[in-house]
Amino acid sequence: MQQVNLGMIGGGTVGSGVFHALQLNGALLALRIGVPVAVRKVAVKAFNEPRPYEIPRSLMTTDWREVVNDPEVHIVSELAGGTTLAREIILSALRLGKPVITANKALLSAHGEELFAATKEHGANLYYEASVCGGIPIIKSLREGFVGNRITALYGIVNGTCNYILTRMKLEGADFGAVLADAQRQGYAETPPDLDIDGWDSQHKIGILASLSHGFWVRPEDIYVEGIRHISALDIKFADELGYTIKLLGIIKMAESGKRKEKSSCRVQVSVYPTLVPNAHVLAGVNHVFNAVFVRGDIVGDTLFYGRGAGKDATASAVLSDLADAALDLKFVSKHRVPPFVPHECDGAVLPIEAVVSSYFVRLNVVDKPGVLAKIAAVFGESRIGISSVIQPEGHEGASVPLIFMLHHATNGAVAGALKKIGRLSVVKGQPVMLRVETFE
């Protein structure tokens, strides 16, 4: 093949970023893979829509079918977003046997199983490096780099907006609402910000990584999700005094040993929630809009992937990586890659959050009088939950004062049940705050 032609769906921020990156480093890419890549056609919403980089009018069309059905388009990139039209576009390209590159995490989360079945049926490949963590090559690493490892644990800071908010809250002692409003003014958070701050963006990404890590398709509805709306400056302050930093983590962790030699049944924790991370751990130092994924393999041990998780340039870098793979597949008439989601480790299932075991940080607002601690401790004791430490910070006056508990390992169900009882005590004011603590053991 003398030249590979790319047809792009989407010419906005990400699409024009990919086009610009190809103009900038297309010659370098061609030298490295041995075949030039050229953009043949770009489908856009409107010719005059604002975009960070210019795309020649002669390359643009408003009909995506002109791109997908063009016999001179060898590879299709879907960079438009959404889950309805994007699904139709990708399935149409796959039916024609054309490899597809996408950055669409929401689509993969909702319809990934169907899309990958279509690749198998029609003998095409779907590339999706840009769908998780922007320019960090975590997809290829899990799929190919760690092909000889069982992934026993994965912890990801995969949403830059939440990480930016939590970082500023810690550094400035600011409240959540004020930092969120400023993040929206600066363009770091959307309006409305629900997809990010309520954890759904992280859910999309961590589901993809969990499916890759353990070889069975993880349904979005099976992933426990908790966002950061309820995190207060007080929680961040007390966590810091205890030696922790609060991060929104996506967690994928085997509930049983990862050292099995034969395929068996196993359960995997797949969750997204704010977590107390020890200040000495590398993830505690990942700040502002940066992403990081900490992966533990049974052979390789602990590894860390760090970088920008979003933005036109980071995403373009990931798309070009997939473009190189797709072009090489066409050049050598080979469509064989490490299969993405093949049951290889166990007949897996996602562990319900009630059964997940963790240690905990609990903050209560209580009436400042004798006997309060004993009443609360009695409830924890009845639930067989051990208390590792209790802190009643000085300098707080008023109708209620904060009381901090650090709890030993227990199931989420047991702690939630105990806190429900504690919340009904007359000496407790307001809703208890419970955050999980990760030890990375």
N, C-alpha and C positions, 0 to 999 in steps of 0.2 A: 504494500500500500504506500503510495507516494505522499499522500496527505490525508489527515483525518479532519473532517468537518464537524464542527459543533453547532447544534441548534439550541438556542437558549430560550426558555420560557421565563420571563421576568427580567425587566431592565431597570429596576429601581435601585435602592441602596446596595443590595447584595449583587444583583445582576450586573449593574454597571461597574461594581468593584471587581468582579471576575473579568469583565471585558477589559478594564484598565490593567489588571494584573497580567493578562495575556499579552497586551500591547507592550508592557514593560519587560516581561521576562519570557515571552514566547520563544524567542530565539534560544535562550538558555535551556528551556524545557525541551525544545527540539533536539538540541545537542545531546542532552542527557538520555532521551528515550529513543533517538534515532528516527523520528518521524515528526514533521511539522504539524501543528494544530491550528486551524483557522476557524474563525467564527463566520458561519454562513448566513445565519438569520437569527433575529431576536424578536420574540413576541412580547409586546408591551401593552399596558392598559391604554395609554395615550401617548402620542408622539411628543407632546410638549410637557409631559409630567416632569416635575423637578427630580433631578438625579445628580449625585455627586460627581460623576464622570460622564462626559459626553459619549454618546453612541451615534455613529453616522446614520442619518435618516435613511440612506439607501439600504441599510441592513434591517430596518425595523418593519414590523407588521403588527396589526392588532388582532390577527387571527392565529391562534396557537396551532391550528390544524395545518397551516402552511409550513410550519416548522416541523412538526412531527411526521407529516406525510411526505415531506420532500425526500426523494430518493437519494439526493446528494448529502443529506444530513446523516451522519454516521452515529453520532452520540447526541443524546438529548439531556439537557440540564433543566431541572425544575426548581426554580428559585423564586416562585411567585407566592408561596405560602398558602395557608388555608387547607381544608381537608376534603372539600367536595370536588371542585374543579381540578385541583391538583391530583386527586386520585384518578379521575378520568384521564387526565393527560398522561400520567405515568403508565397506567394500564394500556392505553392506546399505543404508546411507544414500545412497551414490552411485547405486545401482541405482534408487532412488526419485527421482533427480534433485535431491537435496538437497545444497547446499554443505556441506562439512565443514571444520572447523578442528581441527588437531592440533598437539600439542607433542612428538610421539613420534618422536624422532630415530632410535631403534633400529629402529622399524617402517619408517620411510622408507628407512633404509640397507638393510634386508633385503628389503623388498617395494615400494620406491618405483616401480620401473618398472611393476609390475602395477597399482598404485594409480592412477598417472597415465594409464595406458591405459584404466582404467575411467572416469576423468573424461571422457576424450574420447568413449568409447563412449556414455555416458549423459547427456552434456551438462551435467555438473555441474563445480564447481570444488573443488579441495583447497587449503586455505590452511595454511601451516606456518611462519610467522615465528617462533613460539616454540620451534621445534625446534633452533635453533642460536643460542647466545649470549644466551639470555634476552631482555632488553629492548633489546638492540642491534639496530637495524633493518637487519641485513646482508642478509637474504633479499630484501627489497623493493629495496634499493639495487642488488644484483647483477642482479635480474630486470628492474627498471624504471629506476632512476636511472642505471645505466651501460649502458643498452640500446644506446647508440651507440659503446661502447668494446670493443676487444679487451682481455681481462684477461690481461696478460702475466705477472703474479705476484701471489700472495696468501699472506700469512703470518699465521697465527692463533694467539693464545694463547686456546684455546677450552675449557680445563678449569680451573675455579677451584681445585679441590682440589690439583692438581699445582702450580699457580702459588703457592698459599698455602704449600705445603711447601718449594718451592725458594726462595721469598722468605725464609722464616724460617731456612732453612739458611744463606743468605748473610748475613743481618743478625746472626745469633746464632752463626755458626760451628758449628752443631749438626749431629749425624748424622741421616741419613734416618730410621732406626728410631724415634728419640726424638721427632722432629717428627711423624711419622705417628701415633704413639700418642697424642700430645697433640691432634692434629687430629681423631682419632676421638672423644676425650673431649669435645671442644667441638662435635661434630656437623658439622665441615667435611669429614670423610671417612667413608665407609660402612664397615661391618664385614660381610663382607670388603671391602677397598678395591680389588680387582683391576680392576674396570671402569675406574676412574679412573687409578690409578698405572701400570697396564700399557698405557695409551694407547688402549683400545678405545672409550671415550666420545668421545675426540678423533677417532678413526677414523670413527665414525658422522657426526659433524658435518662433518669436512673432506671426506668423500665427497659429501655434499649440496652443499657449496659448490663443489667441483670440477665436479660435474655441471652446476650452474648456470653456472659460469664458462665452460665449454667446450662445452656443448651435447650431450655424449654421456654416457650413463649409466655412472658409474664403479662397478664392482663392488667390494664390500668386500674380497674376497680379492685384489684387485689393488693394494691400498694397503699399503705397507710400514709396519709399526707397531713402535715401540720405546718402552718406558716409561721410568720414572725410578728403578726399584728400585736400579740399579747406580750411581747418582750418589752420590759420597761428599763429605764436607765438604772433603777434600783437593782434589778436582777443582774444587769451587766456589772454594776459596781460590786455587789456582794460576790459574784462569781470570780471577779478579778482578785478580790481579797482572799479568796480561797485557793487561788492559783490556777484559774481557768479562764478561757475565752469562749464566748458563745458564738457558734457558727451554725448556719443552716446546712445540715449534712444530708446527703443521700447515702443511705447505708445498705450494702448488700453483704450479708454475712451468713455463712452456713451454720445451721443450728446443731449440726453434728460434725464430727471430725472429718477433715478433708483428706484423710489418708487411706480411704478405702481403696482396695485393689480391684474390687468387682463392683459392677453396677448394682445399685440397690435403691431403696426409697430414701429420700432425704427431704428436709424442709429448709427453706432459705428465707431469711429475713430480708424483705425489700421495703424500705421505709424512707420517708423524708420528714425530718423534724429538726427544730433547733436543739443543739447539743452543747453541753459543756465539754470543751476540749482542753486538756492540760496545756498550760502555757509553754511547757518544754517540748510539746509535739510540733512537728513541722507545719501541720495544718493551721495551728493557732497564729502563725505569722503570715498567712496568706490574706492580704488586705485589699481594700477598695474593690475595683471591678474585676480583679483577677480571679481565675478559676484554678482549681487543683484537684487532681484525682490520685488518691493513695491506694495502691493495689498491692495485695499480698498474695503471692503464689506459693504453692507448697515446695517448689524447687528453687525459684528465683529469690524468694524472700520478699522483702519490702521494697517497693519502687514508688517514685513520685513523678507525676506529670503536672507541669505548671505553665500557665500562660494566659493570654487574653481569650475569654470564652465567647466573645461576641464582637460585632463590628464588621464593617465591609471588608477590611483588609485581612483580619484573622480568618473570616469565613472564606474569602477568596483563596487564601493559602490552602485550606482544606479541600476546596473544590478542585484546585489545580492538581493536588495530589491524586484525587480520584480520577481526574481527567487523564493523567499520565498512565494510571493502571488500565483504564478503559482503552486508551489508544494502543498500548502494548498488546492488550488482548486481541484487538482487531488486526494489528500488524502481524502477529504470529498465528492468527486464526485459532486462538485458544480462549475458551471461556471457562476454564477450570480454575476456581479459587477455593480456598478453604470455606466450606459451607458455613453460612452464618448461624443458623439455629438448628443444630442437630442434637438430639438427646444423646449425650456422650458421657455423662457423669453419674446420673441417677434419674429415677423417675421422680421429677421434682414437683414440689408444691410450695406456694408462698405461705410462710408461717403467719397466722393471725397475730395482730399487734398485742392482743391480750396474753398471748403465750410467750412473747419476746421478753427475755431477761435482760435487765440493765441495773445500774445503780442510779440514784436520783438526787436532784437538788429540789427542795420544796421550800417555798416562801409562803408564810401565813401572816396575816394581820390579826393580832390578838389583843384582847383586853389586858392591860398591864396590872395584873393582880396575882397573888399567890395561888398556886394550885393549877394554873393553866397548863403548864408543861406536863404535869402528871396526867391530866385528862387526855391530852393529845398522845402522849407516849403510850397510854393504856390502849388506845385504839390501834396504834401500830403493833403493839405486842399481841393483841387479839388476832391480828391478821398475819402474825408470824413474820413481820418485817423488822429487820434490825436497824438500829440507829447508829451511825458511825460518829456523828458529831452534831452538836446543837450550838447555834450562835444567836445571841440576842444583842444586836449592835447597840452601843450606847449613843446617846445624843438624840434619841427620837422621843418626842413628847406628843400627847394628844389622847384622843379617845381610844386609839389602837396603836400598837407598835409592831414592827416586823420581827418575826421569829423564823430563823433559817434552820432547816434540817438537811443533813446529808445522810442518805439511806443506803444500806447495803444492797447487794444484788437481790432482786425480787422480780416477779413477773409484772408486766404492765397492768394486767387485770387485777392483781392483788393490791397494788398501790392505788390504782384508780378507785377501787372499792373502798379502801381505807380513807382516802381523801374525801370521798362522798360523805362518809360518816362524820369525818372531822369538820367538813363544811357546815354540817347541821348543828354543831356545838354552839351554844349561846356565847361562848367566849371567843369565837372566831368570827371576824368581820370580813365580809367580801369573799370572793372565790379564791381557793388555794391556787397557787401557781406551782406547777410541776414541770421540771425540765430533766431530761435524761443526761446522764454523765457517761462519756465514752472513755474507756481506759486503754483501748487498742491492744488488749492482751491477746 
